[in-house]
């Protein structure tokens, strides 16, 4: 079995409400969807997160394909090594990883289909029966926040996530409403995307302490890493690192230096499903947890990442997802996180989904008419 062709599609799916943080304003997900076909007719699907420029990621995928063409999907680690060494993507690791991640998941999809097994079994087997995911709250009025929480509670979510670092007073009001709405036992998580200074962060976190924050993601900048290390000594609120985990080497360095209690990242940042597992195990050795991160993705990437997450020993409850907040998908069967916090063992072989060709074509048309959902869009 050898890979003989690559097709790429630029696809848009809008959010139900605009995503707002201290660094991002975005009205939907734009992804590069890829299709790899083998000489014996098998098809593998992958999805690349677009970042700030979807065309650059599509171009990178096409530039990498010569290292995949006419070679076996079962040699995925060798193919990546060749692309990054001989293709010089090691000099542009972040873009390279975001692009290669789509190729990697498509290769795993092909291998699973060829072997007649789901991908999680090829990765060593599930060590949990399901993965728990969070409910992503959008900024709004107190009444709006209460309504969102009621929706999440009705669906059974136990973890509620809110962006901070924009307007402290309003964020305190929203968090008070969240706690009142979800009760004392469910989890509240915050994410400031590095917006606070080391001087302000301890004072701000002290204001949130009474609401029993499960952890806050990246309250201060990622560089120098001493900022997060120092903050850990100044607040009892657990810290999660996100920014700064830009590559396998970056993630391992931060984990080994104990900058956080939880590390929030995904295969996009380290390039492959297997490297996501490897870095997660480094965190496990160091006594830390991993929260699967979302950049905003469609069902292809969400499913691939779920397969890997099933095999990780130190995964938190309440991993990140956006399916519940998107206007549809490109898969024939809706993924479980569109309506539920729990996702069990995927059925079928490979990644275990079927593409809805009509939905894919609609997403392509939407991209052609709207352009990319830029991370710096208007509200």
BATOR-468305 format. One record per residue (C-alpha): x, y, z; residue in one letter. Coordinates in pm, whole numbers, padded with zeros to 5 digits, always signed. Example, Ala and Ser with C-alpha at 12.3 -4.5 7.8 and 13.67 -1.06 7.14 Angstrom:
2
+01230-00450+00780A +01367-00106+00714S 
This chain:
379
+00000+00000+00000X +00140+00335-00110X +00003+00689-00104X -00048+00814-00458X -00249+01137-00436X -00327+01438-00218X -00632+01664-00240X -00677+01976-00024X -00994+02172+00054X -01031+02505+00234X -01343+02482+00451X -01542+02719+00674X -01785+02634+00954X -01923+02931+01153X -01959+02951+01530X -02299+03006+01689X -02147+03309+01864X -01823+03500+01811X -01524+03371+02006X -01365+03655+02205X -01045+03651+02412X -00766+03893+02495X -00595+03794+02167X -00864+03644+01940X -01191+03760+01787X -01316+03491+01550X -01656+03400+01408X -01587+03043+01300X -01339+02772+01208X -01139+02765+00886X -00945+02445+00823X -00745+02275+00551X -00911+01938+00496X -00693+01683+00318X -00762+01356+00143X -00487+01099+00085X -00558+00810-00153X -00353+00491-00186X -00279+00274-00486X -00529+00017-00360X -00809+00272-00328X -00811+00343+00045X -00881+00703+00151X -00745+00876+00461X -00870+01211+00590X -00688+01482+00784X -00744+01839+00897X -00499+02124+00956X -00567+02420+01180X -00524+02740+00981X -00374+02988+01228X -00361+03341+01088X -00313+03237+00723X -00484+02929+00585X -00305+02955+00251X +00037+02917+00412X -00072+02594+00584X -00218+02457+00261X +00105+02547+00079X +00311+02372+00347X +00103+02055+00316X +00152+02052-00061X +00526+02114-00017X +00547+01816+00219X +00360+01575-00005X +00667+01470-00212X +00797+01304+00106X +00474+01102+00131X +00398+01020-00233X +00464+00659-00337X +00550+00560+00020X +00375+00347+00280X +00150+00504+00546X +00300+00255+00792X +00626+00453+00779X +00476+00775+00913X +00758+00847+01160X +01019+00809+00886X +00816+01023+00646X +00796+01304+00901X +01169+01281+00976X +01247+01308+00605X +01013+01605+00557X +01153+01795+00853X +01519+01713+00785X +01553+01697+00407X +01255+01926+00346X +01397+02179+00595X +01072+02210+00790X +01281+02178+01106X +01369+02542+01039X +00999+02637+01050X +00878+02397+01317X +00549+02560+01417X +00410+02593+01065X +00553+02252+00984X +00378+02086+01276X +00042+02249+01205X +00063+02126+00844X +00208+01782+00912X -00057+01710+01176X -00316+01681+00897X -00095+01442+00699X -00024+01241+01014X -00390+01186+01101X -00467+01089+00740X -00182+00835+00748X -00319+00687+01073X -00664+00674+00915X -00521+00475+00623X -00332+00237+00852X -00638+00171+01064X -00852+00103+00760X -00587-00127+00614X -00555-00321+00941X -00928-00322+01013X -00868-00154+01352X -00954+00179+01514X -00661+00420+01547X -00661+00417+01927X -00573+00046+01917X -00282+00116+01685X -00164+00376+01939X -00143+00113+02211X -00504+00082+02317X -00747+00285+02526X -00669+00314+02897X -01003+00487+02964X -01354+00414+02845X -01429+00776+02758X -01294+01131+02761X -01470+01419+02935X -01493+01760+02763X -01572+02117+02872X -01845+02371+02797X -01700+02686+02636X -01874+03000+02762X -01883+03309+02543X -01855+03658+02689X -02192+03819+02752X -02418+03983+03003X -02483+03821+03339X -02819+03700+03207X -02653+03557+02896X -02391+03375+03104X -02664+03226+03323X -02849+03108+03012X -02535+02948+02868X -02466+02771+03198X -02822+02642+03207X -02772+02496+02859X -02448+02328+02966X -02601+02190+03285X -02896+02048+03092X -02648+01861+02870X -02454+01727+03168X -02132+01931+03148X -01924+01953+03464X -01648+02191+03347X -01711+02552+03236X -01443+02761+03065X -01429+03139+03033X -01177+03372+02870X -01040+03645+03098X -00784+03922+03062X -01020+04170+02892X -01232+04345+03159X -01161+04230+03515X -01473+04372+03680X -01706+04220+03422X -01518+03890+03436X -01566+03878+03813X -01939+03930+03759X -01949+03653+03499X -01756+03410+03720X -01987+03484+04015X -02282+03404+03789X -02117+03084+03665X -02060+02959+04018X -02416+03041+04119X -02551+02870+03806X -02346+02548+03814X -02332+02489+04188X -02036+02419+04418X -01914+02088+04275X -01868+02163+03904X -01545+02311+03771X -01469+02668+03658X -01163+02727+03441X -01026+03059+03321X -00784+03155+03044X -00616+03495+03022X -00390+03417+02724X -00096+03588+02895X -00279+03920+02937X -00183+03990+03300X +00149+04113+03436X +00331+03926+03712X +00257+04222+03940X -00119+04216+03872X -00183+03842+03837X -00163+03753+04211X -00405+04036+04302X -00647+03943+04025X -00640+03574+04110X -00706+03656+04477X -01034+03814+04366X -01134+03492+04187X -01029+03253+04467X -01366+03255+04645X -01523+03103+04334X -01298+02794+04363X -01117+02810+04029X -01007+02465+03908X -00716+02623+03721X -00630+02930+03516X -00462+02892+03181X -00170+03119+03095X -00240+03417+03326X +00099+03574+03239X +00325+03571+02932X +00505+03252+02843X +00850+03413+02812X +01058+03423+03017X +00931+03103+03173X +01035+03238+03515X +00714+03446+03508X +00495+03135+03541X +00739+02975+03786X +00731+03285+04007X +00352+03311+03988X +00316+02955+04116X +00470+03075+04444X +00231+03374+04469X -00111+03213+04427X -00287+02897+04545X -00483+02882+04218X -00343+02599+04000X -00180+02718+03677X -00199+02573+03326X +00056+02647+03054X -00066+02691+02698X +00124+02961+02510X +00488+02861+02483X +00422+02494+02409X +00499+02572+02047X +00689+02252+01968X +00793+01920+02116X +01118+02073+02245X +00938+02377+02392X +00680+02161+02565X +00937+01925+02712X +01147+02217+02839X +00854+02383+03015X +00736+02054+03164X +01083+01968+03295X +01110+02315+03451X +00771+02272+03624X +00621+02599+03503X +00265+02476+03559X +00037+02216+03713X -00139+02138+03384X -00014+02152+03023X -00274+02244+02762X -00167+02148+02410X -00260+01928+02115X -00105+01725+01832X -00107+02042+01621X +00173+02190+01828X +00394+01882+01836X +00304+01756+01489X +00174+01401+01537X -00063+01194+01747X +00230+00987+01873X +00433+01290+01981X +00128+01422+02164X +00127+01096+02359X +00503+01108+02417X +00504+01463+02553X +00198+01384+02767X +00391+01098+02921X +00679+01335+03003X +00425+01545+03194X +00301+01229+03364X +00652+01140+03479X +00685+01492+03622X +00358+01457+03813X +00158+01696+03595X -00171+01672+03408X -00254+01728+03041X -00560+01907+02903X -00625+01846+02536X -00628+02189+02371X -00851+02312+02091X -00765+02575+01831X -01117+02535+01701X -01151+02231+01478X -01397+02029+01276X -01489+01667+01333X -01187+01518+01156X -00926+01666+01390X -01155+01633+01693X -01190+01260+01624X -00819+01205+01561X -00727+01388+01881X -00990+01191+02071X -00830+00861+01964X -00497+00981+02106X -00659+01119+02422X -00805+00777+02503X -00449+00647+02543X -00312+00922+02773X -00286+00834+03146X -00276+01187+03295X -00562+01352+03108X -00783+01597+03302X -01160+01598+03318X -01302+01873+03098X -01081+01872+02789X -01130+02139+02526X -01375+02119+02235X -01582+02353+02020X -01826+02117+01845X -02111+02222+02076X -02068+02581+01958X -02040+02526+01582X -02306+02549+01313X -02267+02194+01189X -01976+01983+01066X -01855+01791+00762X -01912+01438+00897X -02217+01222+00826X -02259+01140+01195X -02241+01416+01455X -01953+01372+01699X -02066+01315+02062X -01922+01642+02196X -02170+01841+01988X -02434+01755+02249X -02255+01587+02541X -01943+01616+02760X -01865+01245+02723X -01714+01070+02423X -01652+00698+02444X -01468+00451+02222X -01509+00534+01851X -01670+00270+01637X -01541+00156+01300X -01191+00129+01161X -00929+00398+01108X -01057+00723+01253X -01406+00581+01223X -01609+00849+01047X -01759+00915+00705X -01738+01249+00528X -02066+01416+00437X -01982+01520+00083X -02265+01771+00065X -02159+01936+00392X -01797+01943+00275X -01897+02114-00049X -02105+02366+00148X -01806+02444+00368X -01588+02492+00062X -01844+02728-00093X -01866+02920+00232X -01490+02970+00235X -01493+03089-00125X -01765+03345-00049X -01652+03458+00298X -01278+03401+00304X -01095+03280+00612X -01240+03336+00958X -00949+03546+01073X -00845+03538+01439X -00849+03917+01440X -01197+03957+01294X -01456+04211+01398X -01727+04154+01658X 
